[in-house]
Amino acid sequence: MSINPARSFASAAPAGMWQLLWIYFVAPPLGMLAAAQLYCAFNGHVGCAKLQHPDDVRCIHCGYEPRVTAQLRALAEESVHG
């Protein structure tokens, strides 16, 4: 028995023991989904998957905009509107 599904498969294949092998393939995704649901239940909305955003690039996932870009955009709108 191992935590690695590939290692468990390699041992089960020659022995022909397939009865409990399914748990090694099903349990990790179910555990991941359960952990994600618990995180969302206790922490509410999940913003962006990125831990850090670059200082000069806008994020297309969450809408994060660097301060410099936001200031330049505000100046551009100000100059257009007079």
Buried (B, 14 or more C-beta within 10 A) or exposed (E): EEEEBEEBBEEBEEEEEEEEBEEBEEEEEEEEEEEEEEEEEEEEEEEEEEEEBEEEEBBEEEEBBBEEBEEEEEEEEEEEEE
